């Protein structure tokens, strides 16, 4: 009798745990950046871009591309069709793209007030898109609701030679502005982000664009949501200041 009771009790506990996990996964999607594809790292045999040797920045004011992560992912071209069902994370009653969009719009306002040309981009990047800066904005997710913080990454291959400088400056200003902790767990999905793979995809950033991807915080964290969901202008300020600091260091902006 005792043995049967023990088995029933154990079974009940297992069912309860599985049910709670399933509920959490349903109400809080945990995927952030789109899945990494190892093929993105396989360079073609003729990986040669002689036209870049004499490449010069086009004349004009500083230009920034802000990508809303997962926005209009169902509209990506066939070369990116694996992304069509990747909707990103969710939490606080919002899908990731909605949170990303609000942050991007607030960031755009700040940058434009400082004379910077801003393009707001969906999941599909215009072919060979060039800007002084490209930042893909995302929000993270985890099965562990206590996980908190932001993280940024440069492309694994950076022909511009400037992406690390951009990331360092954004990390500094974003942390100062939001007070969110820096998450050191930069994923392969981030460094191998599809928009960085100009050698494989037509719809990718120009190799001379200083590029970065930013996970602004965890949508599955109640404390992070107070910033990225409830006060997107705070996240935007941290992002914009990092971008402007970088542009100033490149002699493209006077602050």
VEXVEXKOL-860067 format. One record per residue (C-alpha): residue in one letter; x, y, z. Coordinates in nm, 4 decimals, m for minus. Example, Ala and Ser with C-alpha at 12.3 -4.5 7.8 and 13.67 -1.06 7.14 Angstrom:
2
<rest->A | c1->1.2300 | c2->m0.4500 | c3->0.7800> $
<rest->S | c1->1.3670 | c2->m0.1060 | c3->0.7140> $
// end
This chain:
255
<rest->X | c1->0.0000 | c2->0.0000 | c3->0.0000> $
<rest->X | c1->0.2774 | c2->0.2410 | c3->0.0961> $
<rest->X | c1->0.4671 | c2->0.1545 | c3->m0.2200> $
<rest->X | c1->0.1605 | c2->0.2217 | c3->m0.4367> $
<rest->X | c1->0.0995 | c2->0.5513 | c3->m0.2600> $
<rest->X | c1->0.4617 | c2->0.6520 | c3->m0.3148> $
<rest->X | c1->0.4388 | c2->0.5698 | c3->m0.6863> $
<rest->X | c1->0.1139 | c2->0.7658 | c3->m0.7247> $
<rest->X | c1->0.2589 | c2->1.0628 | c3->m0.5371> $
<rest->X | c1->0.5738 | c2->1.0590 | c3->m0.7494> $
<rest->X | c1->0.3684 | c2->1.0371 | c3->m1.0674> $
<rest->X | c1->0.1553 | c2->1.3321 | c3->m0.9565> $
<rest->X | c1->0.4648 | c2->1.5428 | c3->m0.8892> $
<rest->X | c1->0.6113 | c2->1.4613 | c3->m1.2311> $
<rest->X | c1->0.2831 | c2->1.5523 | c3->m1.4047> $
<rest->X | c1->0.2657 | c2->1.8770 | c3->m1.2079> $
<rest->X | c1->0.6211 | c2->1.9738 | c3->m1.3059> $
<rest->X | c1->0.5657 | c2->1.8928 | c3->m1.6735> $
<rest->X | c1->0.2370 | c2->2.0838 | c3->m1.6740> $
<rest->X | c1->0.3971 | c2->2.3915 | c3->m1.5196> $
<rest->X | c1->0.6846 | c2->2.3831 | c3->m1.7670> $
<rest->X | c1->0.4442 | c2->2.3485 | c3->m2.0589> $
<rest->X | c1->0.2373 | c2->2.6395 | c3->m1.9298> $
<rest->X | c1->0.5447 | c2->2.8570 | c3->m1.8887> $
<rest->X | c1->0.6670 | c2->2.7731 | c3->m2.2376> $
<rest->X | c1->0.3251 | c2->2.8532 | c3->m2.3802> $
<rest->X | c1->0.2915 | c2->3.1895 | c3->m2.2063> $
<rest->X | c1->0.6605 | c2->3.2799 | c3->m2.2416> $
<rest->X | c1->0.8258 | c2->3.1710 | c3->m2.5660> $
<rest->X | c1->1.1931 | c2->3.1194 | c3->m2.4958> $
<rest->X | c1->1.3605 | c2->3.1561 | c3->m2.8336> $
<rest->X | c1->1.5407 | c2->3.4826 | c3->m2.8997> $
<rest->X | c1->1.7679 | c2->3.5291 | c3->m3.2018> $
<rest->X | c1->1.6809 | c2->3.3058 | c3->m3.4993> $
<rest->X | c1->1.8536 | c2->2.9661 | c3->m3.5051> $
<rest->X | c1->2.2116 | c2->2.9537 | c3->m3.6228> $
<rest->X | c1->2.2761 | c2->2.7703 | c3->m3.9495> $
<rest->X | c1->2.6258 | c2->2.6143 | c3->m3.9731> $
<rest->X | c1->2.6139 | c2->2.6642 | c3->m4.3511> $
<rest->X | c1->2.6320 | c2->3.0382 | c3->m4.2889> $
<rest->X | c1->2.9929 | c2->2.9888 | c3->m4.1819> $
<rest->X | c1->3.1003 | c2->2.7921 | c3->m4.4884> $
<rest->X | c1->3.2797 | c2->3.0400 | c3->m4.7086> $
<rest->X | c1->3.2688 | c2->2.9893 | c3->m5.0864> $
<rest->X | c1->3.5861 | c2->2.8789 | c3->m5.2630> $
<rest->X | c1->3.5999 | c2->3.2115 | c3->m5.4441> $
<rest->X | c1->3.5704 | c2->3.4213 | c3->m5.1275> $
<rest->X | c1->3.7330 | c2->3.7270 | c3->m5.2809> $
<rest->X | c1->3.6034 | c2->4.0836 | c3->m5.2848> $
<rest->X | c1->3.8657 | c2->4.2932 | c3->m5.4688> $
<rest->X | c1->3.6123 | c2->4.5752 | c3->m5.5141> $
<rest->X | c1->3.6297 | c2->4.6346 | c3->m5.1392> $
<rest->X | c1->3.9989 | c2->4.7252 | c3->m5.1493> $
<rest->X | c1->3.9210 | c2->5.0723 | c3->m5.2813> $
<rest->X | c1->3.5794 | c2->5.1046 | c3->m5.1237> $
<rest->X | c1->3.4933 | c2->5.4492 | c3->m4.9890> $
<rest->X | c1->3.2074 | c2->5.5575 | c3->m4.7701> $
<rest->X | c1->2.9334 | c2->5.7329 | c3->m4.9725> $
<rest->X | c1->2.8963 | c2->6.1051 | c3->m4.9081> $
<rest->X | c1->2.6145 | c2->6.2144 | c3->m4.6828> $
<rest->X | c1->2.5031 | c2->6.2363 | c3->m4.3199> $
<rest->X | c1->2.5519 | c2->5.9445 | c3->m4.0817> $
<rest->X | c1->2.3165 | c2->5.6590 | c3->m4.1614> $
<rest->X | c1->2.1880 | c2->5.3907 | c3->m3.9235> $
<rest->X | c1->1.9816 | c2->5.0805 | c3->m3.9931> $
<rest->X | c1->1.7722 | c2->4.9492 | c3->m3.7034> $
<rest->X | c1->1.6250 | c2->4.6051 | c3->m3.7566> $
<rest->X | c1->1.3120 | c2->4.5028 | c3->m3.5664> $
<rest->X | c1->1.3897 | c2->4.1418 | c3->m3.4811> $
<rest->X | c1->1.1261 | c2->3.8935 | c3->m3.6100> $
<rest->X | c1->0.9092 | c2->4.1683 | c3->m3.7602> $
<rest->X | c1->0.7409 | c2->4.0431 | c3->m4.0791> $
<rest->X | c1->0.9382 | c2->3.7180 | c3->m4.0609> $
<rest->X | c1->0.6614 | c2->3.5455 | c3->m4.2564> $
<rest->X | c1->0.7538 | c2->3.7654 | c3->m4.5551> $
<rest->X | c1->1.1218 | c2->3.6694 | c3->m4.5867> $
<rest->X | c1->1.2404 | c2->3.5516 | c3->m4.9311> $
<rest->X | c1->1.2940 | c2->3.1872 | c3->m5.0159> $
<rest->X | c1->1.6653 | c2->3.2017 | c3->m4.9356> $
<rest->X | c1->1.5636 | c2->3.2721 | c3->m4.5726> $
<rest->X | c1->1.2535 | c2->3.0526 | c3->m4.5590> $
<rest->X | c1->1.3814 | c2->2.8683 | c3->m4.2502> $
<rest->X | c1->1.3053 | c2->3.1882 | c3->m4.0553> $
<rest->X | c1->0.9372 | c2->3.2056 | c3->m4.1461> $
<rest->X | c1->0.8155 | c2->3.0119 | c3->m3.8431> $
<rest->X | c1->1.0575 | c2->3.1733 | c3->m3.5985> $
<rest->X | c1->0.8499 | c2->3.4232 | c3->m3.4033> $
<rest->X | c1->1.0991 | c2->3.4916 | c3->m3.1251> $
<rest->X | c1->1.0290 | c2->3.5104 | c3->m2.7532> $
<rest->X | c1->0.7253 | c2->3.6487 | c3->m2.5725> $
<rest->X | c1->0.6249 | c2->3.7669 | c3->m2.2281> $
<rest->X | c1->0.4144 | c2->4.0215 | c3->m2.0478> $
<rest->X | c1->0.1363 | c2->3.9711 | c3->m2.2989> $
<rest->X | c1->0.3498 | c2->4.0787 | c3->m2.5950> $
<rest->X | c1->0.5283 | c2->3.9083 | c3->m2.8804> $
<rest->X | c1->0.8967 | c2->3.9836 | c3->m2.9179> $
<rest->X | c1->0.8593 | c2->4.1762 | c3->m3.2436> $
<rest->X | c1->0.6148 | c2->4.4167 | c3->m3.0765> $
<rest->X | c1->0.8628 | c2->4.4919 | c3->m2.7993> $
<rest->X | c1->1.1479 | c2->4.5268 | c3->m3.0479> $
<rest->X | c1->0.9406 | c2->4.7602 | c3->m3.2649> $
<rest->X | c1->0.8619 | c2->4.9997 | c3->m2.9800> $
<rest->X | c1->1.2272 | c2->5.0168 | c3->m2.8773> $
<rest->X | c1->1.3379 | c2->5.0765 | c3->m3.2366> $
<rest->X | c1->1.0848 | c2->5.3558 | c3->m3.2892> $
<rest->X | c1->1.1996 | c2->5.5307 | c3->m2.9712> $
<rest->X | c1->1.5638 | c2->5.4892 | c3->m3.0748> $
<rest->X | c1->1.4870 | c2->5.6314 | c3->m3.4179> $
<rest->X | c1->1.3398 | c2->5.9481 | c3->m3.2636> $
<rest->X | c1->1.6546 | c2->6.0175 | c3->m3.0642> $
<rest->X | c1->1.8894 | c2->5.9542 | c3->m3.3560> $
<rest->X | c1->1.6899 | c2->6.1668 | c3->m3.5993> $
<rest->X | c1->1.6864 | c2->6.4534 | c3->m3.3498> $
<rest->X | c1->2.0656 | c2->6.4459 | c3->m3.3794> $
<rest->X | c1->2.0724 | c2->6.4647 | c3->m3.7582> $
<rest->X | c1->2.1138 | c2->6.0928 | c3->m3.8268> $
<rest->X | c1->1.9341 | c2->5.9221 | c3->m4.1146> $
<rest->X | c1->1.7540 | c2->5.6121 | c3->m3.9841> $
<rest->X | c1->1.6081 | c2->5.3142 | c3->m4.1682> $
<rest->X | c1->1.3699 | c2->5.0871 | c3->m3.9765> $
<rest->X | c1->1.4107 | c2->4.7391 | c3->m4.1229> $
<rest->X | c1->1.2014 | c2->4.4207 | c3->m4.0944> $
<rest->X | c1->1.3374 | c2->4.0651 | c3->m4.0900> $
<rest->X | c1->1.4191 | c2->4.0958 | c3->m4.4607> $
<rest->X | c1->1.7274 | c2->4.3111 | c3->m4.5124> $
<rest->X | c1->1.7473 | c2->4.4994 | c3->m4.8447> $
<rest->X | c1->2.0106 | c2->4.3393 | c3->m5.0727> $
<rest->X | c1->2.3646 | c2->4.4408 | c3->m4.9746> $
<rest->X | c1->2.2283 | c2->4.6984 | c3->m4.7329> $
<rest->X | c1->2.4836 | c2->4.9607 | c3->m4.6352> $
<rest->X | c1->2.4804 | c2->5.2011 | c3->m4.3429> $
<rest->X | c1->2.7410 | c2->5.3393 | c3->m4.1067> $
<rest->X | c1->2.5760 | c2->5.1279 | c3->m3.8372> $
<rest->X | c1->2.3388 | c2->4.8325 | c3->m3.8438> $
<rest->X | c1->2.1876 | c2->4.7043 | c3->m3.5187> $
<rest->X | c1->1.9408 | c2->4.4181 | c3->m3.4974> $
<rest->X | c1->1.7193 | c2->4.4596 | c3->m3.1912> $
<rest->X | c1->1.5906 | c2->4.1500 | c3->m3.0109> $
<rest->X | c1->1.4644 | c2->4.0381 | c3->m2.6699> $
<rest->X | c1->1.5717 | c2->3.7186 | c3->m2.4963> $
<rest->X | c1->1.3794 | c2->3.4413 | c3->m2.3243> $
<rest->X | c1->1.4499 | c2->3.1557 | c3->m2.0827> $
<rest->X | c1->1.2748 | c2->2.8745 | c3->m1.8972> $
<rest->X | c1->1.4348 | c2->3.0218 | c3->m1.5849> $
<rest->X | c1->1.2360 | c2->3.3371 | c3->m1.4961> $
<rest->X | c1->1.5200 | c2->3.4571 | c3->m1.2737> $
<rest->X | c1->1.7519 | c2->3.5053 | c3->m1.5721> $
<rest->X | c1->1.8034 | c2->3.8736 | c3->m1.6381> $
<rest->X | c1->2.0238 | c2->4.1012 | c3->m1.8431> $
<rest->X | c1->2.1260 | c2->4.2109 | c3->m2.1907> $
<rest->X | c1->2.3951 | c2->4.1032 | c3->m2.4306> $
<rest->X | c1->2.5389 | c2->4.2283 | c3->m2.7572> $
<rest->X | c1->2.7540 | c2->4.0656 | c3->m3.0215> $
<rest->X | c1->2.9526 | c2->4.1522 | c3->m3.3307> $
<rest->X | c1->2.9595 | c2->3.9267 | c3->m3.6377> $
<rest->X | c1->3.1974 | c2->3.6337 | c3->m3.6278> $
<rest->X | c1->3.3445 | c2->3.7731 | c3->m3.9495> $
<rest->X | c1->3.3671 | c2->4.1519 | c3->m3.9577> $
<rest->X | c1->3.5226 | c2->4.2965 | c3->m4.2715> $
<rest->X | c1->3.4545 | c2->4.6526 | c3->m4.1573> $
<rest->X | c1->3.6881 | c2->4.6059 | c3->m3.8615> $
<rest->X | c1->3.4635 | c2->4.8326 | c3->m3.6560> $
<rest->X | c1->3.1905 | c2->4.6102 | c3->m3.5137> $
<rest->X | c1->3.3682 | c2->4.5374 | c3->m3.1858> $
<rest->X | c1->3.4062 | c2->4.9098 | c3->m3.1197> $
<rest->X | c1->3.0343 | c2->4.9582 | c3->m3.1830> $
<rest->X | c1->2.9434 | c2->4.6726 | c3->m2.9480> $
<rest->X | c1->3.1717 | c2->4.7968 | c3->m2.6703> $
<rest->X | c1->3.0209 | c2->5.1442 | c3->m2.6793> $
<rest->X | c1->2.6629 | c2->5.0167 | c3->m2.6880> $
<rest->X | c1->2.7257 | c2->4.7798 | c3->m2.3994> $
<rest->X | c1->2.8637 | c2->5.0638 | c3->m2.1895> $
<rest->X | c1->2.5824 | c2->5.3121 | c3->m2.2530> $
<rest->X | c1->2.3062 | c2->5.0503 | c3->m2.2428> $
<rest->X | c1->2.4140 | c2->4.9214 | c3->m1.9040> $
<rest->X | c1->2.4572 | c2->5.2733 | c3->m1.7657> $
<rest->X | c1->2.1119 | c2->5.3766 | c3->m1.8857> $
<rest->X | c1->1.9065 | c2->5.0663 | c3->m1.8040> $
<rest->X | c1->2.0996 | c2->4.9357 | c3->m1.4997> $
<rest->X | c1->2.0438 | c2->4.5856 | c3->m1.6399> $
<rest->X | c1->2.3251 | c2->4.3371 | c3->m1.5830> $
<rest->X | c1->2.5399 | c2->4.2251 | c3->m1.8737> $
<rest->X | c1->2.4733 | c2->3.8626 | c3->m1.9657> $
<rest->X | c1->2.8058 | c2->3.7049 | c3->m2.0724> $
<rest->X | c1->2.6381 | c2->3.4143 | c3->m2.2537> $
<rest->X | c1->2.6590 | c2->3.5394 | c3->m2.6113> $
<rest->X | c1->2.5188 | c2->3.2639 | c3->m2.8304> $
<rest->X | c1->2.6299 | c2->3.1184 | c3->m3.1615> $
<rest->X | c1->2.2920 | c2->3.2326 | c3->m3.2953> $
<rest->X | c1->2.3989 | c2->3.5906 | c3->m3.2298> $
<rest->X | c1->2.7511 | c2->3.5884 | c3->m3.3755> $
<rest->X | c1->2.6297 | c2->3.3811 | c3->m3.6700> $
<rest->X | c1->2.3198 | c2->3.5949 | c3->m3.7290> $
<rest->X | c1->2.1887 | c2->3.5517 | c3->m4.0826> $
<rest->X | c1->2.1939 | c2->3.9242 | c3->m4.1669> $
<rest->X | c1->2.5734 | c2->3.9227 | c3->m4.1231> $
<rest->X | c1->2.6265 | c2->3.6471 | c3->m4.3846> $
<rest->X | c1->2.6800 | c2->3.8634 | c3->m4.6930> $
<rest->X | c1->2.8744 | c2->3.5814 | c3->m4.8621> $
<rest->X | c1->2.5719 | c2->3.3495 | c3->m4.8539> $
<rest->X | c1->2.2590 | c2->3.5643 | c3->m4.8738> $
<rest->X | c1->2.1568 | c2->3.8408 | c3->m5.1083> $
<rest->X | c1->1.9462 | c2->3.9910 | c3->m4.8294> $
<rest->X | c1->2.2270 | c2->4.0727 | c3->m4.5875> $
<rest->X | c1->2.4234 | c2->4.3759 | c3->m4.4776> $
<rest->X | c1->2.7056 | c2->4.5193 | c3->m4.6852> $
<rest->X | c1->3.0437 | c2->4.3890 | c3->m4.5592> $
<rest->X | c1->3.1625 | c2->4.7429 | c3->m4.4801> $
<rest->X | c1->2.8722 | c2->4.8107 | c3->m4.2454> $
<rest->X | c1->2.9620 | c2->4.8099 | c3->m3.8751> $
<rest->X | c1->2.7047 | c2->4.5612 | c3->m3.7469> $
<rest->X | c1->2.5785 | c2->4.4279 | c3->m3.4152> $
<rest->X | c1->2.2924 | c2->4.2339 | c3->m3.2629> $
<rest->X | c1->2.1497 | c2->4.3294 | c3->m2.9244> $
<rest->X | c1->1.9333 | c2->4.1226 | c3->m2.6905> $
<rest->X | c1->1.7813 | c2->4.4063 | c3->m2.4876> $
<rest->X | c1->1.6712 | c2->4.1928 | c3->m2.1917> $
<rest->X | c1->1.4662 | c2->3.8866 | c3->m2.0990> $
<rest->X | c1->1.0954 | c2->3.8971 | c3->m2.1768> $
<rest->X | c1->1.0629 | c2->3.6080 | c3->m1.9338> $
<rest->X | c1->1.2009 | c2->3.8232 | c3->m1.6499> $
<rest->X | c1->0.9553 | c2->4.0430 | c3->m1.4604> $
<rest->X | c1->1.2320 | c2->4.2886 | c3->m1.3697> $
<rest->X | c1->1.3604 | c2->4.3177 | c3->m1.7276> $
<rest->X | c1->1.0084 | c2->4.3727 | c3->m1.8593> $
<rest->X | c1->0.9813 | c2->4.6840 | c3->m1.6415> $
<rest->X | c1->1.2416 | c2->4.8339 | c3->m1.8735> $
<rest->X | c1->1.2022 | c2->4.6806 | c3->m2.2173> $
<rest->X | c1->0.8206 | c2->4.6478 | c3->m2.2146> $
<rest->X | c1->0.6960 | c2->4.9156 | c3->m1.9749> $
<rest->X | c1->0.9606 | c2->5.1796 | c3->m2.0512> $
<rest->X | c1->1.1044 | c2->5.1200 | c3->m2.3995> $
<rest->X | c1->1.2342 | c2->5.4773 | c3->m2.4091> $
<rest->X | c1->1.4932 | c2->5.3803 | c3->m2.1475> $
<rest->X | c1->1.6293 | c2->5.0996 | c3->m2.3639> $
<rest->X | c1->1.6174 | c2->5.3311 | c3->m2.6639> $
<rest->X | c1->1.8239 | c2->5.5961 | c3->m2.4870> $
<rest->X | c1->2.0944 | c2->5.3426 | c3->m2.4040> $
<rest->X | c1->2.1056 | c2->5.2141 | c3->m2.7611> $
<rest->X | c1->2.1023 | c2->5.5586 | c3->m2.9224> $
<rest->X | c1->2.3777 | c2->5.6937 | c3->m2.6978> $
<rest->X | c1->2.5985 | c2->5.3959 | c3->m2.7799> $
<rest->X | c1->2.5455 | c2->5.4419 | c3->m3.1526> $
<rest->X | c1->2.6108 | c2->5.8161 | c3->m3.1324> $
<rest->X | c1->2.9254 | c2->5.7638 | c3->m2.9256> $
<rest->X | c1->3.0492 | c2->5.5254 | c3->m3.1925> $
<rest->X | c1->2.9651 | c2->5.7664 | c3->m3.4764> $
<rest->X | c1->3.1472 | c2->6.0445 | c3->m3.2927> $
<rest->X | c1->3.4554 | c2->5.8235 | c3->m3.2559> $
<rest->X | c1->3.4482 | c2->5.7692 | c3->m3.6334> $
<rest->X | c1->3.4325 | c2->6.1435 | c3->m3.7006> $
<rest->X | c1->3.0807 | c2->6.1158 | c3->m3.8429> $
<rest->X | c1->2.8956 | c2->6.3056 | c3->m3.5710> $
<rest->X | c1->2.9599 | c2->6.5964 | c3->m3.3371> $
<rest->X | c1->2.7978 | c2->6.5665 | c3->m2.9944> $
// end
